Amino acid sequence: MPVTRTVMSIHDDQTGEGTALAFPTMSTCSAIICVLADRLVGVHKTQGWRGTTNTLFARAVKLIGGDRVYELYIAGWNVGSEECHDISQIQNALGCADVATFVLDYHNADVIIKNKHSGNLVNQQAFQARKGKVFTPSPTSDLCTFAFHTGKRNPTIGIKRSSKVNITSRDHDAMDENYEREGRDGMMIAVTEDIQTPSDHLHVQDKYLDFTRVV
């Protein structure tokens, strides 16, 4: 039975906050999730680091607003690579160098894709969905990552193939207001969307079985 979730939907090079987040169409990106007492602050980071990336993370820090970050999760493609998603760089940009940090690299089976920024063909690896404690091949390198606030620690983080994620409605008024107020920088502000999936099933990623603690 189809399920529709209304979530803060954080697309490429956007940041947002809420108790339910989605990071759609992740093919080379990472989902960065800061766990606060009452909400999550998320960043959808594309590969590499540019001047606009500094602006993006400054916006995330503003959303955190001096509140305590209890945990930091980084999940995505090539997490840990200095060229793609450097963990220390992300921690420092968020002011979270000393925060308990958990990482998950969706980097398992070779897939050749085209980097949308450079145009170069790069060696990607496809996520493998865990069933119990056994990984089975999942023929996809394009995912949607969901995150749900469950308290100061241990958010629920799950994965769905992008082919099974359908955005049915988004807050166009908020998008227009953000653009009118801040121009192109306003495009870094995520808005709520209704996302429909064929069922409520997600490949939930376990904090201890799937993520690796680095701090």
Backbone as a ProteinNet text record, in pm:
[ID]
protein_1_A
[PRIMARY]
MPVTRTVMSIHDDQTGEGTALAFPTMSTCSAIICVLADRLVGVHKTQGWRGTTNTLFARAVKLIGGDRVYELYIAGWNVGSEECHDISQIQNALGCADVATFVLDYHNADVIIKNKHSGNLVNQQAFQARKGKVFTPSPTSDLCTFAFHTGKRNPTIGIKRSSKVNITSRDHDAMDENYEREGRDGMMIAVTEDIQTPSDHLHVQDKYLDFTRVV
[TERTIARY]
84.9	0	88.2	66.4	150.1	143.2	255.8	267.3	319.7	256.7	303.3	357.1	480.8	544.2	560.5	523	550.1	677.3	782.3	914.7	981.6	1083.2	1173.3	1264.6	1249.4	1317.3	1438.9	1557.1	1682.1	1752.8	1746.9	1807.9	1954.3	2020.4	2162.8	2194.3	2299.2	2347.3	2237.1	2161.4	2061.9	2080.8	2023.9	2020.4	1879.9	1842.1	1709.8	1703.1	1591.8	1575.6	1433.9	1419.3	1288.9	1303.3	1190.2	1193.9	1189.2	1159.6	1162.3	1229.7	1340.7	1417.9	1427.1	1438.6	1468.2	1577.9	1666	1774.6	1757.4	1678.7	1647.3	1765.2	1755	1844.8	1992	2037	2177.7	2252.6	2330	2410.1	2559.6	2599.9	2740.7	2751.6	2639.6	2634.4	2646.2	2647.6	2638.1	2526.8	2459.4	2358.7	2424.4	2423.4	2486.8	2375.8	2371	2257.2	2307.1	2271.6	2305.9	2186.2	2209.7	2102	2099.5	1992.4	1971.6	1863.9	1838.7	1743.2	1602.9	1563.6	1425.3	1408.5	1519.1	1509.5	1639.4	1636.9	1755.6	1786.8	1914.8	1959.3	2036.9	1996.8	2058.3	2122.3	2227.1	2295.2	2306.3	2265.8	2283	2404.4	2517.7	2645.6	2684.3	2710.5	2763.6	2914.4	2972.5	3113.1	3203.7	3316.9	3415.1	3381.1	3457	3435.2	3462.5	3362.3	3371.8	3337	3346.3	3311.4	3167.4	3078.8	2938	2916.1	3008.1	2996	3014.8	3104.4	3121.1	2991.2	2925.3	2797.3	2692.7	2689.4	2592.2	2609.4	2733.9	2756.3	2736.6	2764.1	2735.5	2585.8	2504.9	2360.1	2318.9	2383.7	2352.1	2387	2501.3	2541.1	2439.1	2387.8	2285.9	2158.3	2123	2005.1	2026.1	2148.2	2179.3	2164.9	2209.5	2183	2242.6	2354	2415.8	2362.9	2259.8	2208.8	2310.5	2301.9	2395.2	2364.8	2469.5	2458.6	2505.9	2416.9	2449	2520.4	2481.8	2546.1	2548.5	2645.2	2657.2	2666.5	2584.3	2585.8	2620.2	2708.7	2745.4	2728.8	2634.3	2606	2604.3	2676.8	2676.9	2788.1	2813.1	2908.7	3049.9	3142.8	3284.4	3308.7	3233.7	3253.7	3390.7	3467.3	3602.9	3708.3	3668.4	3761.5	3783.8	3910.3	3940.1	3885.7	3878	3829.8	3677.3	3610.6	3464	3396	3410.4	3343.5	3439.3	3519.7	3620	3551.4	3567.9	3496.1	3538.5	3667.6	3716.1	3671.6	3673.9	3631.1	3484.2	3402.1	3259.5	3240.3	3309.2	3297.3	3336.8	3449.4	3499	3404.5	3349	3258.9	3131.9	3093.6	2973.1	3003.2	3131.6	3169.2	3144.9	3160	3127.9	3249	3368	3489.5	3492	3426.7	3428.8	3297.6	3207.7	3077.7	3089.5	3023	3021.7	2973.9	3058.8	3034	3030.5	2926.8	2906.5	2898.6	2972.6	2978	2938.4	2879	2841.6	2872.4	2957.1	2997.4	2915.4	2833.8	2754	2843.8	2948.3	3054.5	3088.3	3012.7	3024.7	3050.3	2982.5	2997.3	3022.6	3120.2	3163.2	3051.2	3036.8	2943.2	3009.7	3005.5	3062.1	2950.9	2971.5	2872.7	2941.9	2863.7	2916.5	2900.1	3010.8	3005	2939.6	2829.7	2752.8	2824.2	2925	2997.7	3114.5	3192.5	3311.7	3286	3181.3	3155.2	3239	3326.8	3414.9	3343.1	3382.2	3334.5	3413.5	3343.8	3411.1	3366	3451.7	3422.5	3341.4	3214	3121.6	3095.5	3045.7	3005.1	2863.4	2786.9	2644.6	2616.9	2521.4	2478.7	2426.1	2454.6	2398.2	2307.1	2185	2086.3	2110.2	2112	2131.4	1998.3	1996.9	1880.7	1927.5	1887.5	1944.4	2089.6	2179.5	2322	2390.9	2312.2	2368.2	2338.9	2442.7	2425	2394.7	2295.6	2263.7	2270.9	2314.7	2332.9	2204.4	2216.7	2104.5	2144.9	2081.3	2128	2091.5	2153.4	2124.4	2242.6	2261.4	2359	2292.4	2160.9	2085	1981.3	1998	1920.9	1854.7	1753.5	1697.1	1721.1	1782.1	1808	1705.7	1643.1	1546.7	1606.7	1572.4	1616.9	1501.6	1479.9	1369	1422.7	1382.9	1427.3	1359.1	1439.3	1384.1	1430.9	1486.4	1540.8	1680.6	1753.4	1886.3	1988.3	1959.3	2051.9	1973	2047.3	1991.2	1874.7	1893.3	1785.8	1763.2	1644.5	1618.6	1661.6	1755.7	1806.9	1783.4	1710.7	1676.7	1698	1708.3	1740	1626.7	1599.1	1504.2	1563.1	1547.1	1592.5	1514.7	1584.6	1517.5	1406.3	1420.3	1315.9	1184.5	1190	1069.4	1026.3	1081.5	1049.4	987.2	867	794.8	755.6	809.2	773.1	640.3	537.3	403	361	426.5	389	502.4	528.8	628.9	576.7	637	591.3	650.1	582.9	632.8	629	531.8	525.6	649.8	691.8	811.4	934.8	940.9	1054.9	1062.8	948.6	945.6	986	938.1	972.3	1122.3	1179.8	1323.7	1404.8	1361.2	1433.2	1418.3	1298.6	1275.2	1355.1	1368.5	1436.7	1588.8	1641.2	1786.5	1847.2	1768.1	1822.1	1869.5	1980.9	2030.3	2063.4	2111	2140	2014.3	1898.1	1773.5	1744.9	1811.6	1792.2	1859.5	1940.9	2004.1	1910.2	1793.5	1699.8	1600	1598.4	1506.5	1363.6	1268.2	1125.8	1060.5	940.5	869.9	815.5	814.5	758.5	679.6	582.3	515.1	584.5	635.3	707.2	631	595.8	520.6	611.7	600.3	673.5	572.8	608.2	511.7	468.1	552.4	519.8	596	576.4	648.1	784.9	824.1	950.7	1069.9	1167	1295.3	1405.1	1519.1	1637	1699	1659.1	1706.4	1850.9	1934	2076.7	2104.7	2155.3	2175.7	2299.2	2283.7	2392.2	2517.8	2501.1	2615.7	2657.5	2563.1	2596.5	2643.5	2589.1	2615.2	2706.3	2687	2770.3	2899.6	3002.3	3129.2	3151.2	3179.5	3205.7	3350.8	3368	3503.8	3548.6	3458.4	3494.7	3424.2
-119.4	0	124.1	217.7	338.2	419.8	478.5	561	697.7	804.2	939.9	1000.1	1049	1115.1	1262.7	1348.8	1491.4	1520.6	1558.3	1571.2	1699.3	1741.8	1846.3	1779.5	1816.1	1747.2	1828.5	1775	1849.5	1798.9	1878.3	1839.6	1884.4	1858.6	1890.5	2032.5	2044.6	2174.7	2255.1	2186.5	2252.1	2209.4	2287.9	2252.6	2279.3	2202.9	2219.3	2154.7	2175.7	2121.5	2069.7	1973.9	1918	1786.2	1722.9	1592	1477.8	1509.1	1410.5	1474.8	1416.1	1470.1	1366.6	1415.9	1329.5	1394.6	1311.7	1356.9	1283	1339.1	1266.8	1262.4	1167.9	1153.6	1169.1	1083.8	1081.7	982.5	1034.6	947.4	966.1	1081.8	1105.4	1180.9	1208.2	1301.9	1232.7	1314.5	1262.5	1336	1261.6	1317.9	1338.9	1461.7	1495.7	1533.6	1463.2	1473.6	1507.5	1626	1669.8	1642.6	1573.1	1536.9	1634.7	1713.3	1806	1749.6	1815.9	1763.7	1751.6	1847.8	1851.6	1840.1	1824.1	1823.5	1773	1757	1726.6	1845.1	1871.5	1967.4	1888.3	1900.9	1821.1	1904.8	1849.2	1909.2	1803	1836.2	1748.8	1801	1736.8	1785.6	1711.7	1785.7	1726.3	1705.1	1626.2	1591.8	1714.4	1706.9	1813.6	1926.4	2035.2	2152.6	2277.5	2364.2	2488	2605.2	2724.8	2842.3	2837.2	2787	2777.9	2675.7	2580.4	2481.2	2549.1	2646.2	2723.3	2793.8	2853.1	2920.6	2822.6	2704.9	2602.6	2560.5	2534.7	2490.6	2603.8	2726.4	2840	2849.5	2816.7	2816	2706.8	2591.5	2482.6	2522.6	2587.6	2633.9	2732.6	2817.5	2913.9	2841.5	2734.1	2656.9	2590	2542.7	2483.4	2588.2	2708	2823	2816.3	2748.1	2739.9	2627.4	2555.1	2440.3	2326.8	2240.3	2128.9	2025.8	1982.1	1869	1744.9	1648.8	1530.4	1423.9	1410.9	1314.5	1371.1	1322.9	1362.2	1235	1227.8	1113.2	1162.4	1090.1	1121.3	992.9	993.3	874.3	913.2	839.7	872.1	803.3	854.4	793.1	844.5	750.6	784.8	872.1	845.5	917.9	879.5	980.2	958	993.8	1009.5	1050.9	1201.4	1243.7	1387	1460	1392.1	1456.4	1465.5	1379.8	1371.6	1425	1352.4	1391.7	1367.8	1469	1459.6	1476.5	1377.9	1377.2	1493.4	1514.7	1622.3	1758.8	1776.9	1903.9	1931.7	1828	1841.7	1873.4	1798.9	1822.4	1964.9	2009.2	2143.3	2252	2231.9	2333	2347.6	2241.5	2244.6	2278.2	2291.5	2311.6	2187.2	2069.5	1942.4	1850.2	1906.5	1824.3	1726.8	1762.3	1677	1601.9	1607.9	1542.5	1396.4	1305.8	1165.3	1154.9	1098.4	1099.4	957.3	928.2	795.6	808.8	725.8	738.7	607	619.6	504.5	537.7	456.1	475.2	381.2	437.5	355.5	308	238.9	216.6	69.3	-8.1	-152.9	-227.9	-193.8	-269.5	-174.1	-206.1	-112.7	-74.9	54.4	108.8	230.8	242.7	359.3	461.8	582.2	688.3	814.5	911.2	1038.6	1142.6	1202.5	1307.4	1430.6	1475.9	1584.6	1718.6	1731.2	1857	1862.5	1753.9	1754.4	1697.2	1615.6	1548.8	1424.6	1394.2	1278.8	1150.8	1040.9	911.9	870.7	829.5	793.4	654.8	589.6	455	465.4	437.9	446.5	306.1	292.4	162.2	169.9	64	66.7	19	84.6	47	-95.7	-169.3	-302	-300.2	-344.4	-339.3	-452.9	-419.9	-521.6	-586.9	-717.5	-793.4	-876.6	-837.7	-898.2	-858.1	-954	-924.1	-959.2	-989.8	-1032.5	-926.4	-882.7	-785.4	-858.1	-811.6	-867.6	-756.5	-785.4	-679.4	-603.6	-474.2	-388.9	-310.7	-334.5	-276	-128.1	-46.4	96.3	176.3	292.5	386.7	522.1	524	647.8	620.3	688.1	656.9	780.3	757.3	860.7	816.9	905.1	876.3	950.7	879	937.3	937.9	1038.6	1045.5	1097.5	1031.5	1066.6	1086.5	1195.5	1229.4	1136.8	1079.3	990.6	1030.6	1149.3	1194	1249.4	1264.1	1325.7	1238.1	1109.2	1017.1	914.2	839.5	724.5	760.2	848.7	873.3	749	738.1	631.1	680.5	609.9	647.7	530.4	557.1	450.8	492.7	392.8	413.6	358.5	427.7	380	408.6	317.8	343.9	462.1	549.5	667.1	628.5	513.8	468.8	440.8	425.7	398.9	520.2	635.9	759.4	857.5	901.5	992.3	1117.3	1232.9	1359.9	1405.5	1407.8	1437.2	1581.7	1650.7	1789.8	1858.1	1982.5	2059.4	2199.2	2266.5	2398.7	2504.3	2525.6	2621.4	2764.6	2796.4	2931.9	2961.7	2865.7	2885.3	2897.2	2818.4	2827.2	2966.2	3017.8	3151.2	3258.9	3245.5	3343.6	3341.2	3222.4	3211.5	3277.2	3256	3313.9	3465.8	3514.2	3659.4	3727.9	3662.1	3721.4	3715.6	3604.8	3585.4	3553.3	3558.8	3530.5	3386.7	3365.1	3229.3	3157.6	3232.2	3169.2	3110.1	3166.2	3113.4	2972.1	2930.6	2795.4	2691.9	2738.6	2647.4	2610	2671.6	2648.2	2540.6	2429.6	2320.8	2357.5	2293.4	2312.7	2176.6	2176.9	2051.1	1996.3	1865	1796.2	1674.8	1635.2	1507.5	1405.1	1299.5	1195	1064	1004.6	879.9	763.3	655.1	531.5	416.8	308	198.1	134.9	143.9	89.2	170	136	207.6	146.2	45.8	-22.4	65	72.2	136.3	37.9	46.5	-27.7	53.6	21.6	97.8	60.9	164.2	145.4	152.6	43.9	33.2	111.4	183.5	266.8	184.5	61.7	-19.5	-121.6	-171.4	-271.6	-210.7	-93.7	-36.8	86.3	171	290.1	255.5	335.5	324.5	452.4	439.5	557.7	603.4	731.2	784.2	879.6	927.5	1015.7	960.6
0	0	0	-92.9	-99.5	29.5	64.3	184.4	143.9	195.1	168.8	297.2	290.4	404.7	372.2	464.5	451.5	530	458.9	521.2	473.8	549.5	501.1	399.2	273.8	164.3	120.2	146.6	129.2	3.7	-101.8	-229.1	-233.3	-347.1	-363	-317.8	-236.5	-190	-121.3	-36.5	46.8	191.6	281.5	422.9	475.9	578.5	635.9	772.9	841.7	975.7	993.3	1085.6	1114.6	1187.7	1216.1	1281.5	1180.8	1054.9	947.2	826.3	783.5	671.7	560.3	437.3	323.2	240.2	185.9	98.3	-34.6	-127.6	-252.2	-349.2	-441.1	-556.6	-519.7	-429.6	-391.6	-481.3	-576.5	-662.2	-639.6	-590.1	-555.2	-423	-358.8	-246.2	-111.3	-6.9	129.4	203.2	290.9	379.9	515.3	563.3	690.3	787.5	900.6	991.9	1131.5	1179.2	1314.6	1404.6	1515.4	1607.6	1724	1732.4	1842.4	1934.3	2045.5	2142.9	2085.1	2000	1953.6	1803.3	1728.4	1583	1522.2	1390.7	1312.3	1221.4	1202.3	1100.9	997.3	870.8	765.8	657.1	596.7	481.9	373.5	252.5	136.1	60.3	84	31.4	-96.3	-202.9	-324	-308.3	-399.8	-386.4	-396.2	-323.4	-327	-231.1	-244.3	-157.4	-239.5	-244.1	-320.3	-229.3	-282.6	-204.1	-156.8	-243.2	-205.8	-93.4	-81.5	26	161.1	168	291.5	328.6	228.2	252.6	301.1	239.4	276.5	422.5	463.3	600.2	700.8	660.4	747.9	774.6	673.7	693.4	791.4	780.6	874.2	1016.4	1034	1167.7	1221	1134.4	1176.6	1220.5	1150.7	1190.5	1325.8	1350.5	1480.7	1590	1559.2	1645.7	1784.9	1800.5	1931.9	2018.9	1971.1	2046.2	2042.4	2139.5	2144.9	2036.8	1967.5	1875.2	1950.4	1969.2	2048.5	1966	1839.9	1750.7	1609.4	1530.4	1390.2	1307.2	1201.3	1110.7	970	902.9	765	684.8	590.9	510.8	363.7	281	139	63.5	-54.9	-147.2	-121.2	-106.4	-89	33.8	139	264.2	320.1	356.5	404.8	302.7	177	72.7	80.5	77.6	83.3	-38.1	-152.4	-274.5	-278.4	-203.1	-211.6	-86.4	24.5	148.3	264.8	292.8	398.5	534.8	620.8	748.1	837.7	852.8	939.5	889.1	758.5	699.9	731.5	722.9	754	901.7	988.8	1133	1168.9	1115.8	1149	1098.4	978.8	921.8	1004.7	1074.1	1157	1302.3	1336.7	1475.7	1558.9	1496.6	1562.3	1571.4	1582.7	1583.8	1700.5	1810.6	1929.3	1951.5	1852.5	1865.3	1820.4	1891	1850.7	1705.7	1619.8	1476.3	1422.2	1342.6	1285.7	1133.4	1061.1	915.6	848.8	730.9	649	504	443.6	304.1	216.6	126.6	34.5	-80	-52.7	-150.5	-153.2	-235.8	-225.8	-356.4	-465	-589.6	-705.4	-790.1	-894.1	-991	-1012.5	-1110.5	-1172.7	-1303.8	-1371.1	-1392.1	-1341.8	-1359.4	-1409.9	-1451.1	-1498	-1389.7	-1346.1	-1245.2	-1306.6	-1245.6	-1306.6	-1300.3	-1210.3	-1200.9	-1299.5	-1305.7	-1390.2	-1529	-1540.3	-1667.1	-1687.4	-1590.2	-1602.6	-1560.9	-1623.1	-1579	-1455.6	-1351.2	-1226.8	-1183.6	-1108.1	-1059.1	-930.5	-939.6	-826.4	-775.8	-657.7	-608.7	-556.8	-580.1	-549.6	-408.4	-346.9	-212.5	-210.8	-103.2	-84.9	36.7	16.7	123.8	222.6	350.2	452.8	488.2	484.8	529.3	647.5	767.5	886.4	896.5	899	903.4	772.4	668.8	540.9	435.5	365.5	258.7	128.8	57.3	-73.6	-177.1	-298.8	-398.4	-427.9	-440.2	-475.4	-600.4	-715.5	-841	-853.6	-771.1	-777.7	-727	-780.6	-725.2	-705.7	-701.8	-681.8	-573.6	-460.5	-341.4	-282.6	-200.6	-114.9	28.9	107.6	248.2	333.5	425.4	518.4	658.8	738.6	878.5	963.7	1078.3	1167.7	1308.6	1370.6	1505.2	1606.4	1696.5	1799.4	1938.4	1950.3	2077.7	2058.3	2167.1	2160.2	2088.5	2076.1	2010.7	1930.4	1848.7	1776.6	1684.2	1588.3	1491.5	1407.2	1350.1	1254.1	1116.6	1055.6	923.9	829.5	720.6	627	483.4	397.4	256.4	170.2	60.6	-39.1	-177.4	-269.8	-406.8	-464.8	-537.2	-594	-689.9	-754.8	-846.7	-775.5	-642	-564.4	-482	-513.8	-441.7	-539.7	-509.8	-598.4	-522	-563	-500.2	-559	-476.5	-526.3	-503.1	-408.7	-380.9	-307.7	-340.7	-267.9	-241.9	-146.2	-103.9	-197.6	-310.2	-409.7	-357.6	-273.9	-218.6	-135.3	-53.7	27.6	-60.3	-167.3	-259.5	-321.1	-364.9	-425.8	-325.3	-201.5	-98.1	-68.4	-62.9	-37.3	-148.1	-271.5	-385.3	-388.4	-362	-363.2	-251.9	-138.4	-24.2	-38.6	-93.7	-92.1	-227.9	-332.5	-464.4	-475.3	-544	-566.5	-435.7	-336.1	-207	-143.1	-177.8	-124.6	-171.4	-280	-330.7	-239.7	-144.7	-49.9	65.3	70.6	180	138.6	209.2	177.5	216.1	150.2	181.4	199.4	253.7	275	143.1	134.7	19.2	66.6	-13	7.2	-80.6	-17.8	-88.7	-73.8	-187	-185.7	-222.2	-147.9	-176.4	-183.3	-250.6	-266.8	-134.9	-32	99.5	203.1	330.2	435.5	463.2	385.5	410.2	372.6	462.5	437	476	409.1	453	566.3	690.2	805.5	835.3	855	879.5	1029.5	1083.4	1226.6	1271.3	1380.5	1433.1	1461	1506.6	1548.3	1443.1	1361.5	1262	1130.5	1094.3	962.8	966.3	1064.6	1077.9	1152.7	1128.5	1200.7	1278.1	1407.3	1487.7	1466.7	1437.2	1412.6	1521.2	1606.2	1719.1	1843
[MASK]
+++++++++++++++++++++++++++++++++++++++++++++++++++++++++++++++++++++++++++++++++++++++++++++++++++++++++++++++++++++++++++++++++++++++++++++++++++++++++++++++++++++++++++++++++++++++++++++++++++++++++++++++++++++++

